[in-house]
């Protein structure tokens, strides 16, 4: 029998500690080895119990979760799943936690905690399993006030002919950030589906907008898709692209989950294959599962050029692995090289549709 994943719960609510402990202990492959009411208690329990994964609250006495996470990832990096409230402030703080190195997060309800956490049990335990096997990445923060990096001079009219489509899940918030900050202000329009719940994508877009040369926003239904702009699928809604006369517009729609996800990469990439074809460049970044792999193959069949993130630079290699297995990727590259390769590809195909392969 394989050893169980040892989980330490850190939360100032006795009810939440109890409920999370019960959820974890019901799983055959994991065990709650301890529960701490604040980070100072957690620090001692980590030394004593040596857990595999920590679930970490944000707002706690004596030291908040973000400060504790920053210290933890600097001194003793280990997989962390944040458990934060679904509020605007909670979203911003959670994004900061992901930047510091947390693997993923669960948005706990503000009211009805008992029933709410019970409904989230499968999500919580799935993210603990992913975290236990994730590749940890140390956060590298840019100096305060530093301008965003760019890998190239402005592209000019090159960017009016092409579109970049990005799919990502676990680890993708920071992977997408690292890619976007390297693109010039007039890069092709970028459409992004990142698996995130409602309430978080607007804060995410605002954060990226402050870091990137491109304008970054949460996508709105019917808006024209323009070069120099990146559009993020709103949490809980699907994003696709459609042709409207001589222009392209974003479509934001409700609907059933696809591949268990809403938003789904499959929906976005399928529209890229149908509508954009050889003028599309597809990027599959870190994430669990196989969402988007089949549609990325359809993109390639329609003439797009596609790249997948390599295993060494992924937090979780699932989605790129499935895209590669489907024959969807022309190249497999480390995250740090993807932006430069996109620009090189754009310059090399200026004025022509990408050759169908």
N, C-alpha and C positions, 0 to 999 in steps of 0.2 A: 504494500500500500504506500502511495506517495505521501510525503509529509504534508500536513495541513499548512495553509498560509496563515501566519500568525499576525493578528490585527490588534493594534492599540487604538482605542477610541478616545478622542480628546474633545470634550464639550462641557461647557459650564452648566448645562441643563441635566439634572439627574434623570429626568424622563427620557431625554434623547439618548443619554448614555445607556440606559436600560434597554430602550427599544432597539438601538443599533446593535447592542450586544446580543439580544435575542435573535435578530435577523441574521447576524453573522454566524452564531452558533447553530442555527438550523441548517447551515450548509455542510455537506459532507466533506468539503475540501478546505474549510477554513475554521478558525477558532478565534474568538475574542480573548486575548490573553491578559487584557487589562483595560481599565477605563480611568481617565484622569480628568479632573474638574478644571484644570488650568495648565498652561504650558510649563510652569515650574514643576508641578507634579509629573507632567509628561516627560520632562527631561530626565528625572530620576528613574522613571519606569522604563524609558528607552534603554538606559544603561543596564538596568536589572533584567529586563525581559527580552531585549534584542528582537523587536517585532519585524516582520517583513514589510508591512504596510501600516500607515497611520491614516485614520480619518480625522480631519482637523476642522474645528469650528473657527469662525473669524472673530467674533466679538466675545471676549472672555476677560475675566479679572486678572490683575497683576501683570499680564502681558498679552497683547492681542495676537491673534493667529498669524497675521502677516509678519509681524516682527519676529515671532518664533520661527516661522517658516524660513525667513531670510537667514537667521542664524543656523538653523538646522541644515539648510542646503549648502551653507558655507563650510560648516564644521563636520557634519556627518550626513551626507546626502543619502536620502532614502525615498521610496515611493510614497507620495502623499495624495490622498483624495480629499479635496475641500468639501465641507458641508456648509453651505452658505444660504442666507435667506434670499428669497426671490423679490428683491427690491432694486431700485435704481442704484442706490449706494452699494448694495450687496453685489450687483453685477460688476460695478467698477472695481471693487475690492477683489472679487474673484478673478478678474482679468489680470490684476496685479499679481495674484498668487500664481497663475499660470506662467506669467513672465518670470517669476522667481524660481520656477521649476516644479510646481505641482503638476501631477500627471493629468488630473481631470477633476471635475467637481459635480456635486449633486445639489440642486436647489431645493432646500427643505421648505415646507409651508410655514407661513407666519402664524396661522391659526389651524386648529384641527391637526396638531402635530402627530398624535397617535395614529389616526387613520391615514394621514398623509404619508407618513413614513412607511406604513404597511403597504400602501400602493406603490411606493418607490423601491420596495425590497429587491425586486429583480434587477432594477437599474443600479442600485447601490452595490449589490454583490457582483454584478458583471464588471463594474468599474474597479472594484477591488481586485478581481482576477486579472484584469488588464494591467493594472498598476503593478501587480506582483511580478510581471514579466516585462515591463516596459524598460526601454533604454533611457536612463536619466540623462538630461542635458543640463549642464551648468548654465545659469543665466549670465549673459554678458550685456550689462547695461551700458548704453551710450552715455558719455559725459553730458551733464545738464547743459541744455542750450546748443548741443552739437547739431549741425545740420544733417539731414538724412543722406545716406550714401547713395550714389548713383553709379551704375557701371558704364554709362555711356553719355555722349553728348545728345542733345535733342534729336528726335527722329524725323521731325517734320511730317510731310505727307505720308510717309510710310505707315504711320499709325492709323490713318483713316481707312485703310484697306483691310485690316486684320482685327481679330478679336482673340483674347486670351481667356480660357475657361479653366477654373481651378476647383478641384474637389479635395476636401480634407475632413478629418474627424479628430480622433484623439491625438493631441500634440500639434494639431493644425493651426490653432490660433497664433502660436509663435512662429511656426514654419511659414505661414502666409505673411506674417509681418516681415520676417527676414527677407522674403522674396520681394514684396512690394516696395520696401524702402530702397531697394537697389534700382528701381525703374525710374526713368525720366518723367518729367511732368507731362510730356505729350505721348506717352506710351499708348498702345492700343487700349481700347476699352477692355476692362477685366471684369468678368462675372464670376462670383465666388459662391459656392455652396459649402459651408462649414456646418457640421452637425452641432447645433446649439438650440437650447430651448427658448421659448418666447421670453422676452424681457432682457436678454443679454446681447443680442446682435446690435442694437442701437448704440449701446455703450461701447461695444467692440469697434463699430465703424467710426465712432467719434474719436476713440483712442488712435486708430490707424490714421485718420485724417490729420491728426496733429503730428504724426511722425513721417508721413510720406510726402513726396513731391506731387504725386497724383492726388486728386480729390477723391475721398473715400466716403461712401454713404450707404445706408440701408436702402435696398432697392424698393421702388414704388411702382405699382402696377401702371403700365401705360407710358412711363417716361421714356424719352428717347435715349438710346445708349450711345454715348459719345466718347471719343478718344480723350485720354487724360483723366478718365474717371474710372473708379472701381466700385462695383455694385455688389453688396453682400445680401444673400438671401435672408429675409427676416425669419427669426426662429418660429417654428410652427407652421410655415408656409413654404410652398414650392416656388422656385424661381426658374424661369425659362426665357428664351429670347425668340421673338417673332419678327417677321418682316412686315413693315407697314409702308407701302409705297416704295420710295427710294431709301427709306430709313429703317433702322432696327429699333425695336422697343422691348423693354423688360415686361414680362408677364409674371405677376405675383398672384398665386392662387392657393386657396385651400384645397383639400382633397385627402384621400386616404394615404397613409404612409406607403412609401415604396421602399422595398428592402428593409422594412421596419423603421424607416427614417422619414421625417418631415421637418426641414427640407431634405430632399434626396439629391445626391449627385447624379443619379441615373436620369432624373427628370431634366436637369440642366444640360448634361452631356448629350442626351437624346435630341434635345432641341438644337444643340450645336451641330449635330450630324445632319439633321433635317433642313435647317435654315441657313447655316453658315458654310458648311462643307469645307472646301479647300482653303477658305480664308480663316479657319480656326486653328488655334494652337491650344492643345490640351495639356493640363498639368495635374497629375495625381500625387498628392502629398500624403504624409503620415496619417494613419487611421486604422481602426479595427474593422474587420469584415471585408465585404466585397462590393459595397455600394458604388455604382458607377463603372465597374469594369466592363460589363457587356456594352454599355452605351459608348464607352471610350473606344471600344473596338469598332462600333458603328461609325464613330468620328473618323477613325483611320480609314475605314472602307470608303467614306465619303470624301477623302482627300486631305484630311487635317494632318498636322504634324504634332506628335504627342511625346511627352517625357514623363517618366515616373521617378520619384525620389528613391534613392538607394537605401538598402537595409541599414547600413551603418549610421546614417544620419536621421533615420526615423525613430520616433518614440515608439510607434507600433507599425510594423511593416505590412499589416494585413491588406489594406486597400491597394497600395502599389504592387504588392505581390500578386494579387488577383488580376490586376490590369496587365501585368507582365505575362502572366500565365495565359491570359486571353489573347495574347498577341497584339495588344493595343498600343504598346509603347515603342516608339522608334529608338529612344535612348533611355538609359537608366543612369541618373547622375546624383551626386551628393547635393544636398540642399543649397550649399554655398555656391554651386556652379550653375544652378538652373536659370537665374535671371540673365546672366551673361550669355548663356546659350540661346535663350529666347531672343535676345537682341541680335545676336549673330545670325540667327535663322531669319529674323525679320529683314535684316539688311541684305541677306543673300537671296531673298525671294521678292525684293521690291519690284512692284509693278506687274507681278504675275501671280496667278493663283498657285497655291502649293500643288506640286505634282501628286496625282493619285498614286498610292503605293499599294 
